[in-house]
Amino acid sequence: MIRIQDEDAGAAQLVMARVDRAIAALTAQPGIGTLTARPGVRRFAIPATGHAIEYRLVSGEIRILRWSRQRQR
């Protein structure tokens, strides 16, 4: 986010708003992410950002394990 902020503050705010909405969606429906090869870990692409998170549920809470930039084609 710091890199995005350095390049374009408006874009950084937009990405963070989309991330916040994605986290809210995961909180409401934690099973919407795609299962990965790692047991209990799911992956969710954050819409319109090019980013994805890997997460798992721990005692009813979402734990984000990894936040990555998706590959461009």
N, C-alpha and C positions, 0 to 999 in steps of 0.2 A: 504494500500500500504506500510505503514511503516513496518508492520510485514513481508510482502513478501520481502521488501528491506533488512531487517535484516537477513533473512534466505538465500536469494539468489538474489544478485543485478541483475544478468542477467535475471532471471525470472521476476523480477519487471519491467525491461525495456520492456520485451516482452509483459507483461500484459498491460502496459501503451500504447504501440504501438497499441495493439488490441482495447483498449478503445478509443484511438484517431480515429481509423478507424470506430468504431461503432458510435461515435459522428458525424463523417463526413457523414456516411450513414443516420443517423437520420436527420441531417441538410438538406440533399438533398431530403429525403422522410420522413417527420415527421409522416406520418400515418402508417409506417411499424410495429410499436409496437402493441402488443395485448391490446385491451381495458380491463380495470379492472372494478371492481364493483364501484369504485369511479368515478363520472362523470368527463370526460375530462382527466382522467389519463390513461396513457398507460404504458405497461411493455415491456422491450426489453432485451432479453438474449444476453450478449456480447459473441460472438463466441469464443470457445476454452479457456475460462477463468474460468468458473464456477460462474461468477458474472452476476447480472441483475440490470438494473436500472428502476426506475419508473419515468416518466416525464410527463409534460404537456406543451402545447403551450400557451405562454402568449405574446400577441402582436407580434406574428410572431417569437418569440424566444423560444428555448427549455429550460425549467427549470427542472433540475434534482431534484426530490423530495427525492429520496431514492436510495442508492446503497447497494446492499446486496449480500451475498454469497448464491448461490443456494444450496438446500439440496442435499446431496449425498445419493445414494440408497444403 
